């Protein structure tokens, strides 16, 4: 049986070239969307600014111990350690990403501040009350059961610790129709995302786990230039990808990434989802 972790590995292993040629830079190591304000001019700057904005939302200081849940190549964890001075642990279920993140930490001299481990963020081996911040930047979308992740985050956080989840969340009202969900489906499948939640659904899970002081930030407008950048790439590449896939010259997972990017753009244009940041505190 193919597990969710298998699907995540297949997706990221199949799209290494896509990320490294079209999105991820050697300085930002980012696998997420960017944040644009009046000062941001470039794609690279927007990716780094996302780290800065989220860190300010959750008030990270040099005293914090951050768990980067679904760290990818380690970009956020390394940025936090370098720019704020906190310590961090990045975890991923993708061995290739782990290898790359560890190499980057060594190359820039941050291995003493940041370490990386092969872990499932919904079922970690860490002791309870270990971290002061759990950071989930466009990674919790891959969780098979979001409740398991939220429960685990509560367990590993110290009292007064904070959780931040930054990702795509579905429109609440009106409820998505069957036709609208048919637009979401290829996006979910292509990016190995079992489901997307609404803000209310996430807030309910956080409350049930014991979190308090829940805050919600809608930053869709600040991420739109980055989202539209991917949309342009997808609109150009999707017809070509369909042809190559039909000729068996493009793998299914690779094609799925391009197809998903196209439908993510379409779903955004139709107002089916927003880019949301949710923050909460452990009692």
C-alpha positions as CSV (number, residue, x, y, z in Angstrom):
1,X,0.0,0.0,0.0
2,X,1.3,3.5,-0.9
3,X,1.4,5.7,2.2
4,X,1.1,9.4,2.4
5,X,4.9,9.6,3.1
6,X,5.5,7.6,0.0
7,X,3.4,10.1,-2.0
8,X,5.3,13.1,-0.6
9,X,8.6,11.5,-1.4
10,X,7.5,10.7,-5.0
11,X,6.3,14.3,-5.5
12,X,9.4,16.0,-4.2
13,X,11.8,13.5,-5.8
14,X,10.1,14.0,-9.2
15,X,10.1,17.8,-8.9
16,X,13.7,18.5,-7.8
17,X,14.5,20.1,-11.2
18,X,11.3,22.1,-11.3
19,X,12.1,23.7,-7.9
20,X,15.8,24.3,-8.5
21,X,15.4,25.8,-12.0
22,X,12.2,27.8,-11.5
23,X,11.8,28.6,-7.9
24,X,14.4,27.7,-5.2
25,X,17.6,29.8,-5.0
26,X,20.9,28.9,-3.4
27,X,20.6,31.7,-0.8
28,X,16.9,31.3,0.1
29,X,16.5,27.5,-0.2
30,X,12.8,28.2,-0.3
31,X,10.0,25.8,-1.4
32,X,7.2,28.2,-0.6
33,X,5.5,31.3,-2.0
34,X,6.9,34.8,-1.4
35,X,5.6,37.9,0.4
36,X,5.5,41.2,-1.4
37,X,5.3,44.7,0.1
38,X,6.3,48.0,-1.3
39,X,10.0,47.3,-0.8
40,X,10.2,43.9,-2.5
41,X,11.3,43.9,-6.1
42,X,12.4,40.4,-6.8
43,X,11.3,36.8,-6.4
44,X,14.3,36.0,-4.2
45,X,13.6,39.0,-1.9
46,X,9.9,37.9,-1.6
47,X,10.9,34.4,-0.5
48,X,13.2,35.7,2.3
49,X,10.6,38.3,3.3
50,X,8.1,35.6,4.0
51,X,10.4,34.2,6.7
52,X,10.8,37.7,8.2
53,X,7.1,38.4,8.2
54,X,6.1,35.0,9.7
55,X,8.9,35.4,12.4
56,X,7.5,38.7,13.4
57,X,3.9,37.4,13.5
58,X,4.9,34.7,16.0
59,X,7.5,37.0,17.8
60,X,10.5,34.7,17.4
61,X,13.6,35.9,19.4
62,X,17.1,34.5,19.8
63,X,15.9,32.7,23.0
64,X,13.5,30.5,21.0
65,X,13.9,26.8,20.0
66,X,12.1,26.3,16.7
67,X,10.8,23.1,15.2
68,X,10.5,23.6,11.4
69,X,7.9,21.0,10.6
70,X,8.4,20.0,7.0
71,X,11.6,22.0,6.5
72,X,12.4,21.1,2.8
73,X,15.9,22.2,2.1
74,X,16.1,24.0,5.4
75,X,15.7,27.5,4.2
76,X,13.4,28.9,7.0
77,X,15.3,27.2,9.8
78,X,18.6,28.5,8.5
79,X,17.2,32.0,8.0
80,X,15.8,32.1,11.5
81,X,19.1,31.0,13.0
82,X,21.2,33.4,10.9
83,X,19.0,36.5,11.1
84,X,17.4,36.1,14.6
85,X,19.9,33.9,16.4
86,X,17.5,31.3,17.7
87,X,18.3,27.6,17.5
88,X,16.2,25.3,15.3
89,X,15.5,21.7,14.3
90,X,14.2,21.0,10.8
91,X,12.4,17.8,10.0
92,X,11.4,16.2,6.7
93,X,10.3,12.8,5.5
94,X,12.3,13.2,2.3
95,X,15.9,11.8,2.6
96,X,17.2,13.9,-0.4
97,X,16.0,17.1,1.3
98,X,17.6,16.1,4.6
99,X,20.9,15.5,2.9
100,X,20.7,18.9,1.1
101,X,19.7,20.8,4.3
102,X,22.5,19.3,6.3
103,X,25.0,20.2,3.6
104,X,23.8,23.8,3.5
105,X,24.0,24.1,7.3
106,X,27.6,23.0,7.2
107,X,28.5,25.2,4.3
108,X,27.3,28.4,5.9
109,X,28.6,27.5,9.4
110,X,25.2,27.1,11.2
111,X,25.4,23.4,12.0
112,X,25.9,24.3,15.7
113,X,22.6,26.3,15.7
114,X,20.4,24.2,13.4
115,X,20.2,20.4,13.0
116,X,18.0,18.4,10.6
117,X,16.4,15.0,11.1
118,X,14.3,12.5,9.2
119,X,11.0,12.7,11.0
120,X,7.2,12.7,10.4
121,X,5.9,15.9,11.9
122,X,2.7,14.2,13.0
123,X,4.5,11.5,15.0
124,X,7.9,12.7,16.1
125,X,10.4,11.2,18.5
126,X,11.0,14.4,20.4
127,X,10.2,14.6,24.1
128,X,7.2,16.7,25.2
129,X,7.8,20.3,26.1
130,X,10.9,20.6,23.9
131,X,10.3,23.6,21.6
132,X,9.0,27.1,22.0
133,X,7.8,27.5,18.4
134,X,6.4,25.0,15.9
135,X,6.7,26.4,12.4
136,X,4.7,25.0,9.5
137,X,5.2,26.9,6.3
138,X,3.2,25.3,3.4
139,X,4.1,21.9,4.7
140,X,1.2,20.9,6.9
141,X,-0.9,20.6,3.7
142,X,0.9,17.3,3.2
143,X,-0.4,15.9,6.6
144,X,-2.7,12.9,6.1
145,X,-4.5,13.9,9.3
146,X,-4.2,17.5,10.3
147,X,-5.5,16.7,13.8
148,X,-2.5,14.4,14.4
149,X,-0.1,17.2,13.5
150,X,-1.8,19.7,15.7
151,X,-1.9,17.3,18.6
152,X,1.8,16.4,18.2
153,X,2.7,20.1,18.0
154,X,0.9,20.7,21.3
155,X,2.8,17.8,22.9
156,X,6.3,19.0,21.9
157,X,5.7,22.6,22.7
158,X,6.7,24.1,26.0
159,X,4.0,25.9,28.0
160,X,3.4,29.3,26.4
161,X,4.9,28.0,23.2
162,X,3.5,29.1,19.9
163,X,2.4,27.4,16.7
164,X,2.3,29.1,13.3
165,X,0.7,27.5,10.2
166,X,1.0,29.3,6.9
167,X,-0.8,27.8,4.0
168,X,-3.7,27.6,1.6
169,X,-7.1,27.4,3.2
170,X,-10.5,26.8,1.5
171,X,-13.2,29.4,1.3
172,X,-15.8,28.9,4.1
173,X,-18.9,30.6,2.6
174,X,-20.5,29.7,0.4
175,X,-19.4,26.0,0.7
176,X,-17.6,24.8,-2.3
177,X,-19.9,23.2,-4.9
178,X,-19.1,19.9,-6.5
179,X,-17.9,21.7,-9.7
180,X,-15.6,23.9,-7.6
181,X,-14.2,20.9,-5.8
182,X,-13.5,19.3,-9.1
183,X,-11.1,22.2,-9.7
184,X,-9.4,21.6,-6.3
185,X,-9.0,17.9,-6.8
186,X,-6.2,17.8,-9.4
187,X,-4.4,20.5,-7.4
188,X,-4.5,18.3,-4.3
189,X,-3.5,15.2,-6.1
190,X,-0.6,16.7,-8.1
191,X,0.9,18.3,-5.0
192,X,0.4,15.2,-2.7
193,X,-2.0,17.1,-0.5
194,X,-4.7,14.9,1.1
195,X,-6.9,17.8,1.9
196,X,-7.2,21.5,2.6
197,X,-9.1,22.9,5.6
198,X,-11.0,26.1,6.2
199,X,-9.9,28.6,8.8
200,X,-12.8,27.5,11.1
201,X,-11.7,23.9,10.8
202,X,-8.2,24.7,11.7
203,X,-9.3,26.9,14.6
204,X,-11.5,24.0,15.9
205,X,-8.6,21.6,15.8
206,X,-6.3,24.0,17.7
207,X,-8.9,24.6,20.4
208,X,-9.6,20.9,20.8
209,X,-5.9,20.3,21.2
210,X,-5.7,22.9,24.0
211,X,-4.3,25.9,22.1
212,X,-5.5,29.4,23.0
213,X,-5.1,33.0,21.7
214,X,-5.8,32.0,18.1
215,X,-5.0,34.7,15.6
216,X,-5.7,34.7,11.9
217,X,-3.9,36.7,9.2
218,X,-5.1,36.8,5.6
219,X,-2.0,37.6,3.5
220,X,-3.5,36.6,0.1
221,X,-2.9,40.0,-1.4
222,X,0.7,40.0,-0.3
223,X,1.4,36.6,-1.8
224,X,-0.5,37.2,-5.1
225,X,2.5,38.4,-7.1
226,X,4.3,35.1,-6.2
227,X,1.2,33.0,-6.8
228,X,0.7,34.7,-10.2
229,X,4.3,34.0,-11.1
230,X,3.7,30.3,-10.6
231,X,0.4,30.7,-12.5
232,X,2.2,32.2,-15.5
233,X,4.8,29.4,-15.5
234,X,2.0,26.8,-15.3
235,X,-0.1,28.4,-18.1
236,X,2.9,28.2,-20.4
237,X,4.0,24.7,-19.4
238,X,0.7,22.9,-19.0
239,X,-0.1,22.3,-22.7
240,X,3.4,21.2,-23.4
241,X,3.4,18.9,-20.3
242,X,0.1,17.3,-21.5
243,X,1.6,16.5,-24.8
244,X,4.8,15.1,-23.3
245,X,2.9,13.0,-20.8
246,X,0.6,11.6,-23.5
247,X,3.8,10.5,-25.4
248,X,5.1,9.0,-22.2
249,X,8.1,11.4,-22.2
250,X,7.1,13.0,-18.9
251,X,6.6,11.1,-15.7
252,X,3.2,11.1,-13.9
253,X,4.4,12.8,-10.8
254,X,6.3,15.4,-12.7
255,X,3.2,16.1,-14.9
256,X,1.0,16.1,-11.8
257,X,3.0,19.0,-10.4
258,X,2.5,21.1,-13.5
259,X,-1.2,20.2,-13.8
260,X,-1.6,21.1,-10.1
261,X,0.0,24.4,-10.5
262,X,-2.4,25.2,-13.3
263,X,-5.5,24.3,-11.2
264,X,-4.1,26.1,-8.2
265,X,-4.1,29.3,-10.3
266,X,-7.6,28.6,-11.6
267,X,-8.9,28.0,-8.0
268,X,-7.4,31.2,-6.8
269,X,-8.9,33.2,-9.7
270,X,-12.3,31.7,-8.8
271,X,-11.9,32.7,-5.1
272,X,-11.9,29.1,-3.8
273,X,-9.1,29.5,-1.4
274,X,-7.0,32.1,0.4
275,X,-3.4,32.2,1.8
276,X,-3.8,32.3,5.5
277,X,-1.5,32.4,8.6
278,X,-2.9,31.0,11.8
279,X,-1.0,31.5,15.2
280,X,-1.9,30.0,18.5
281,X,-0.4,29.5,22.0
282,X,-0.1,26.5,24.2
283,X,-1.6,27.1,27.7
